[in-house]
Amino acid sequence: MIMNDTPRHATLRRRLAEQLYAKGIKNTRVLNAIASVPRHLFMNSTLEPFAYNDNAYPIGADQTISQPWTVAYQTELLNPQEGEKVLEIGTGSGYQSAVLACCGASVYTVERIKNLYVSATKRFSELNIKVTCKYGDGYEGWAEMAPYDKIIVTAGADSVPHNLLVQCKIGGSIVIPIMENNELRMIRLTRMSENNFNKEDFGTCAFVPMLKGIM
Ligand code: SAH
């Protein structure tokens, strides 16, 4: 089945953005992106009826498209500005990348699972979304394109990968779910100087694990 975008989908997305506003997301740029990006086109067609529910859904390879609230919340914490260079680790469906691109960022994204990388790349090109995608291990970051204004990790890590710290600009920030005392917590690191990062903790969150290597 070929899916397309319709006024009905647009209405559902606007409603989703309103729900997220009611749940505490206030950044207009982020809410506009949620109201604009056709999430149903980032999911299997059988899940189309659920695409504008605030839930995570399977995308194959034991992975999920993140819950819209999580996407909106992480994007709000990242606060991407027009023209900023953003690195995302964990392309998955490509939905989060598309939201970042819709906020005006110049997006580079890395995925470790070949099939997901291939389908996301195809999707970006079909939907004419300007996101640059790489098949690789996000623990390495993407050195050739560094440094980045902002870095976002959409899988839960045990600690902040060293390469991501190195590839972040001074004054830039990294939003990443980190395991601490057996709890995944949403952390934002802001690079204050060459060797100094300021850490903020935004509470518990749920993500699939960030795994080493490619497959
Ligand atoms: N941002 C995605 C979320 C997908 S779930 C979306 O909007 O759909 C997290 C993704 O991170 C999965 O696709 C998983 O394969 C990927 N991932 C996990 N560890 C990774 C790593 N080391 N490098 C790159 N991607 C990784």
Boltz pocket constraint, residues with backbone or C-beta under 6 A from the ligand:
constraints:
  - pocket:
      binder: B
      contacts: [[A, 63], [A, 64], [A, 65], [A, 66], [A, 89], [A, 90], [A, 91], [A, 92], [A, 93], [A, 94], [A, 95], [A, 96], [A, 97], [A, 110], [A, 111], [A, 112], [A, 113], [A, 116], [A, 136], [A, 137], [A, 138], [A, 139], [A, 154], [A, 155], [A, 208], [A, 209], [A, 210], [A, 211], [A, 212], [A, 213]]
      max_distance: 6.0
